[in-house]
Amino acid sequence: MKTETIPCLVTVRSASTRLPSKRFLPFGDGTVLEHVIRRAKHFGLDPIVCTTVEAADDEIAAIARREDVRCFRGSATHKLKRWRDCCRRFDLTAFHSLDADDPFFDGDEVRRSFALLVEGWDMIAPTPSSLAGGASVGYSLGRAVVEKACAIAGEDDALDTEMMWYYVEKAPDLRKTILSETDDMPVRVRLTLDYEEDYWLLASVLRMTGAFAPRAAISDLFRRNPDLYRINWFRNEEWKAGQIAKEI
């Protein structure tokens, strides 16, 4: 398994309820989705847009063409199946999940996460600070474990596997670990895009640091401006409650 060029599945749909059409909001020199694709390229990653066959996602596919990146269109709700079929289409043995909601992911953390797959892990979970709202890194997954999880979930396209970890965790002989923190005191920050306040903060960070700023520079921005995180931090509890409700 090579780590030089890391396939990153940019998992994205047009549909969003809390912040409509958030993928297409203006962000720097393009849209949020264009920014995510360009940031991935900047860090030497291989972004593959992974969207659905729904007509509403035609514009997402069009953006992928304009940005000259690969695109896969699959099940609208069965995200696990979409990932698996994308791996089959492009002959991927592993990938990193890049959420289009996380415009300031850390390319170095992506590489560090993916490299652990070489050591025999099936799944590398994000750092605790990333899961808590920092949105710096996604999950690295071997194709084999996704195949197993799909076998458990079944093939029904109508199945909602948004909370796909429920099925991944059931995979037999699963070897998983959590990516370690590199910062002894990670900054308190919410850098994922779900609400209008998130957009205000992310757009402010973009103006102050630039599109391709390393995460160290972004963390430094929040350390120098200790009240900046308050713009959207209150949304974290609401977001967490929504995630728990989905799991139930």
BELTA-V268088 format. One record per residue. N is the residue number from 1. RES is the residue in three letters. PHI is phi in radians with two decimals (* if undefined). OMEGA is omega in degrees with one decimal (none if undefined). D_LAST is the distance of its C-alpha to the last C-alpha in Angstrom with 1 decimal. Layout:
# BELTA-V268088
N | RES | PHI | OMEGA | D_LAST
N | RES | PHI | OMEGA | D_LAST
This chain:
# BELTA-V268088
1 | MET | * | -177.8 | 35.8
2 | LYS | -1.59 | 178.3 | 37.2
3 | THR | -2.00 | -177.2 | 35.9
4 | GLU | -1.12 | 178.4 | 38.5
5 | THR | -2.02 | -173.3 | 36.7
6 | ILE | -1.72 | 175.7 | 33.0
7 | PRO | -1.21 | 179.5 | 31.1
8 | CYS | -2.07 | 179.0 | 28.4
9 | LEU | -1.41 | 178.0 | 26.0
10 | VAL | -1.45 | -174.8 | 25.6
11 | THR | -1.39 | -170.5 | 22.4
12 | VAL | -2.69 | 172.3 | 22.9
13 | ARG | -2.35 | 176.4 | 22.5
14 | SER | -1.30 | -175.1 | 24.4
15 | ALA | -1.14 | 173.4 | 21.6
16 | SER | -2.72 | -174.1 | 20.1
17 | THR | -1.69 | -175.4 | 19.3
18 | ARG | -1.27 | 179.0 | 19.6
19 | LEU | -2.43 | -173.9 | 22.9
20 | PRO | -0.98 | 175.3 | 24.4
21 | SER | 0.95 | -175.4 | 26.3
22 | LYS | -1.12 | -180.0 | 25.7
23 | ARG | -1.13 | -173.0 | 26.8
24 | PHE | -1.83 | 178.4 | 30.2
25 | LEU | -1.16 | 178.0 | 30.8
26 | PRO | -1.06 | -178.9 | 34.2
27 | PHE | -2.65 | -177.7 | 34.0
28 | GLY | 1.15 | -177.5 | 37.3
29 | ASP | -1.56 | 179.9 | 39.4
30 | GLY | -2.79 | 177.4 | 36.7
31 | THR | -1.78 | 176.9 | 33.2
32 | VAL | -1.01 | -178.9 | 30.0
33 | LEU | -1.12 | 178.1 | 29.6
34 | GLU | -1.08 | 177.7 | 33.3
35 | HIS | -1.07 | -179.2 | 33.1
36 | VAL | -1.07 | 179.0 | 30.3
37 | ILE | -1.08 | -177.0 | 32.4
38 | ARG | -1.20 | 177.5 | 35.6
39 | ARG | -1.15 | 177.5 | 34.2
40 | ALA | -1.06 | 178.3 | 33.0
41 | LYS | -1.07 | -179.5 | 36.5
42 | HIS | -1.01 | -179.5 | 38.1
43 | PHE | -1.54 | 176.1 | 36.5
44 | GLY | 1.32 | 178.2 | 37.7
45 | LEU | -1.64 | -178.8 | 34.4
46 | ASP | -2.00 | -177.7 | 34.0
47 | PRO | -1.27 | 175.3 | 31.5
48 | ILE | -2.15 | -179.3 | 30.3
49 | VAL | -1.20 | -176.8 | 28.6
50 | CYS | -2.10 | -174.4 | 25.7
51 | THR | -2.16 | -173.3 | 24.9
52 | THR | -1.94 | 178.9 | 24.4
53 | VAL | -1.46 | -179.4 | 27.0
54 | GLU | -1.12 | 179.2 | 26.3
55 | ALA | -1.03 | -179.7 | 29.5
56 | ALA | -1.09 | -178.5 | 27.9
57 | ASP | -1.74 | 176.5 | 27.7
58 | ASP | -1.05 | -178.9 | 31.4
59 | GLU | -1.18 | 176.3 | 32.3
60 | ILE | -1.10 | 178.0 | 30.0
61 | ALA | -1.10 | 179.3 | 32.0
62 | ALA | -1.15 | 177.2 | 35.2
63 | ILE | -1.10 | 178.5 | 34.4
64 | ALA | -1.03 | 178.7 | 34.0
65 | ARG | -1.11 | -178.8 | 37.4
66 | ARG | -1.13 | 179.9 | 39.0
67 | GLU | -1.50 | 176.6 | 37.7
68 | ASP | 1.04 | 174.6 | 39.0
69 | VAL | -2.19 | 179.3 | 35.8
70 | ARG | -1.19 | -179.7 | 34.2
71 | CYS | -2.44 | 173.9 | 31.5
72 | PHE | -2.15 | 178.8 | 29.3
73 | ARG | -2.11 | -177.0 | 27.6
74 | GLY | -2.47 | -174.6 | 25.0
75 | SER | -0.98 | -178.2 | 21.9
76 | ALA | -1.28 | -175.0 | 20.4
77 | THR | -1.99 | -178.9 | 16.7
78 | HIS | -1.51 | -175.0 | 16.9
79 | LYS | -1.07 | 178.6 | 17.5
80 | LEU | -1.03 | -180.0 | 18.0
81 | LYS | -1.14 | 178.0 | 20.7
82 | ARG | -1.09 | 177.7 | 22.2
83 | TRP | -1.10 | -177.9 | 22.6
84 | ARG | -1.06 | -177.7 | 24.0
85 | ASP | -1.18 | 175.3 | 26.4
86 | CYS | -1.13 | 177.6 | 27.5
87 | CYS | -1.07 | 179.2 | 28.4
88 | ARG | -1.15 | -177.8 | 30.3
89 | ARG | -1.08 | -174.7 | 32.1
90 | PHE | -1.82 | 175.9 | 33.3
91 | ASP | 0.97 | 178.9 | 33.7
92 | LEU | -1.62 | 176.1 | 31.5
93 | THR | -1.63 | 179.5 | 31.0
94 | ALA | -2.87 | 179.3 | 28.6
95 | PHE | -2.80 | 171.8 | 27.3
96 | HIS | -1.97 | 179.6 | 25.8
97 | SER | -1.52 | 177.9 | 22.9
98 | LEU | -1.91 | -179.5 | 24.2
99 | ASP | -1.40 | 179.3 | 21.9
100 | ALA | -1.17 | 176.2 | 24.2
101 | ASP | -1.42 | -171.6 | 22.5
102 | ASP | -2.05 | -170.9 | 24.2
103 | PRO | -1.27 | 179.4 | 28.0
104 | PHE | -2.07 | 175.2 | 29.3
105 | PHE | -1.04 | -175.9 | 28.0
106 | ASP | -1.76 | -178.7 | 30.4
107 | GLY | -1.04 | 179.3 | 32.4
108 | ASP | -1.18 | 178.6 | 33.6
109 | GLU | -1.19 | 175.9 | 30.1
110 | VAL | -1.04 | -179.6 | 29.2
111 | ARG | -1.13 | -179.8 | 32.4
112 | ARG | -1.13 | 178.2 | 31.8
113 | SER | -1.14 | -175.7 | 28.3
114 | PHE | -1.12 | -179.1 | 29.6
115 | ALA | -1.08 | -178.9 | 32.6
116 | LEU | -1.18 | 177.9 | 30.5
117 | LEU | -1.07 | 179.3 | 29.7
118 | VAL | -1.09 | -178.3 | 33.4
119 | GLU | -1.42 | 175.0 | 33.1
120 | GLY | 1.88 | 176.6 | 31.0
121 | TRP | -1.31 | 176.4 | 27.4
122 | ASP | -1.63 | -176.8 | 24.9
123 | MET | -2.55 | 175.6 | 22.5
124 | ILE | -2.00 | 179.9 | 23.3
125 | ALA | -1.42 | 178.8 | 20.5
126 | PRO | -1.12 | 173.9 | 21.6
127 | THR | -1.08 | 177.0 | 23.3
128 | PRO | -0.98 | -179.1 | 21.5
129 | SER | -1.17 | 176.6 | 23.4
130 | SER | -1.16 | 179.1 | 22.3
131 | LEU | -1.14 | -178.3 | 18.6
132 | ALA | -1.40 | 178.7 | 19.4
133 | GLY | 2.22 | -178.2 | 20.7
134 | GLY | -1.14 | 173.0 | 24.0
135 | ALA | 0.91 | -177.9 | 23.0
136 | SER | -1.66 | -175.3 | 25.9
137 | VAL | -2.76 | 178.5 | 24.7
138 | GLY | -1.77 | 179.1 | 22.1
139 | TYR | -1.81 | 168.7 | 21.4
140 | SER | -1.78 | -173.6 | 24.3
141 | LEU | -2.41 | 170.4 | 23.7
142 | GLY | -1.42 | 179.4 | 26.2
143 | ARG | -1.03 | -176.5 | 26.3
144 | ALA | -1.02 | -178.5 | 26.3
145 | VAL | -1.26 | 175.9 | 22.8
146 | VAL | -1.19 | 175.8 | 21.5
147 | GLU | -1.05 | 179.7 | 23.5
148 | LYS | -1.11 | -179.6 | 22.0
149 | ALA | -1.11 | 177.8 | 18.4
150 | CYS | -1.17 | 178.3 | 19.5
151 | ALA | -1.09 | 178.1 | 21.2
152 | ILE | -1.26 | -176.8 | 18.0
153 | ALA | -1.26 | -176.0 | 16.0
154 | GLY | 1.71 | -171.7 | 19.1
155 | GLU | -1.83 | -176.7 | 21.2
156 | ASP | -1.13 | -179.0 | 19.8
157 | ASP | -1.06 | -178.2 | 20.2
158 | ALA | -1.38 | -179.0 | 17.8
159 | LEU | -1.19 | 178.9 | 14.8
160 | ASP | -1.64 | 177.6 | 12.5
161 | THR | -1.99 | 175.3 | 12.3
162 | GLU | -0.93 | 176.2 | 12.1
163 | MET | -1.60 | -170.7 | 9.8
164 | MET | -1.14 | -176.9 | 12.6
165 | TRP | -1.14 | 175.9 | 12.7
166 | TYR | -0.99 | -179.1 | 10.3
167 | TYR | -1.46 | 179.3 | 13.4
168 | VAL | -1.07 | -179.1 | 16.0
169 | GLU | -1.09 | -179.5 | 15.2
170 | LYS | -1.49 | -178.9 | 16.0
171 | ALA | -1.05 | -178.5 | 19.4
172 | PRO | -1.12 | 176.4 | 22.3
173 | ASP | 1.04 | -179.5 | 24.4
174 | LEU | -1.12 | 174.1 | 22.3
175 | ARG | -1.94 | -177.0 | 24.3
176 | LYS | -2.23 | 174.9 | 22.5
177 | THR | -2.61 | -179.9 | 23.6
178 | ILE | -1.95 | 178.5 | 23.0
179 | LEU | -1.11 | -177.9 | 25.7
180 | SER | -1.30 | 174.9 | 27.8
181 | GLU | -1.31 | 173.7 | 28.8
182 | THR | -1.80 | 179.7 | 32.4
183 | ASP | -1.86 | -179.6 | 32.7
184 | ASP | -1.11 | 179.8 | 33.1
185 | MET | -2.33 | 179.5 | 32.0
186 | PRO | -1.04 | -179.9 | 29.7
187 | VAL | -1.23 | 174.6 | 30.0
188 | ARG | -1.41 | -175.6 | 27.4
189 | VAL | -2.82 | 175.1 | 26.5
190 | ARG | -2.03 | -175.3 | 23.9
191 | LEU | -2.11 | 174.4 | 25.1
192 | THR | -2.00 | -170.9 | 22.4
193 | LEU | -1.92 | 176.2 | 22.7
194 | ASP | -2.32 | -173.9 | 20.2
195 | TYR | -2.24 | -179.3 | 22.3
196 | GLU | -1.04 | 179.6 | 26.0
197 | GLU | -1.11 | 175.8 | 26.6
198 | ASP | -1.06 | -178.8 | 25.4
199 | TYR | -1.10 | 178.3 | 28.0
200 | TRP | -1.02 | -178.3 | 30.7
201 | LEU | -1.16 | -178.0 | 30.2
202 | LEU | -1.08 | 178.7 | 29.9
203 | ALA | -1.15 | 177.6 | 33.0
204 | SER | -1.17 | 177.9 | 34.8
205 | VAL | -1.06 | 179.2 | 34.1
206 | LEU | -1.04 | -179.8 | 35.4
207 | ARG | -1.12 | -174.3 | 38.6
208 | MET | -1.50 | -174.9 | 39.3
209 | THR | -2.04 | -175.5 | 38.6
210 | GLY | 1.66 | -173.2 | 38.9
211 | ALA | -1.17 | -172.3 | 36.7
212 | PHE | -1.97 | 180.0 | 37.2
213 | ALA | -1.09 | 174.6 | 37.3
214 | PRO | -1.18 | -177.9 | 36.2
215 | ARG | -1.11 | 177.9 | 33.3
216 | ALA | -1.06 | 179.5 | 36.0
217 | ALA | -1.20 | 179.1 | 37.6
218 | ILE | -1.19 | 177.1 | 34.4
219 | SER | -1.06 | 179.6 | 33.7
220 | ASP | -1.10 | 177.3 | 37.3
221 | LEU | -1.02 | -178.4 | 37.0
222 | PHE | -1.29 | 176.2 | 34.3
223 | ARG | -1.22 | 179.6 | 36.3
224 | ARG | -1.36 | -179.7 | 39.4
225 | ASN | -2.23 | -168.9 | 37.5
226 | PRO | -1.12 | 178.5 | 35.3
227 | ASP | -1.72 | -175.7 | 34.1
228 | LEU | -1.06 | -176.9 | 33.1
229 | TYR | -1.09 | -175.7 | 29.5
230 | ARG | -1.17 | -178.8 | 29.2
231 | ILE | -0.93 | -175.8 | 29.3
232 | ASN | -2.34 | -174.4 | 25.5
233 | TRP | -1.05 | -179.0 | 24.1
234 | PHE | -1.07 | 179.4 | 22.9
235 | ARG | -1.32 | -175.5 | 20.4
236 | ASN | -1.08 | -178.9 | 18.6
237 | GLU | -1.14 | 177.6 | 16.7
238 | GLU | -1.11 | 179.6 | 15.5
239 | TRP | -1.12 | 179.5 | 14.5
240 | LYS | -1.07 | 179.1 | 12.6
241 | ALA | -1.09 | 177.6 | 10.7
242 | GLY | -1.14 | 178.5 | 10.0
243 | GLN | -1.16 | 178.4 | 8.8
244 | ILE | -1.11 | 178.9 | 6.4
245 | ALA | -1.07 | 178.2 | 5.1
246 | LYS | -1.14 | -179.5 | 5.4
247 | GLU | -1.13 | 179.2 | 3.8
248 | ILE | -1.23 | none | 0.0
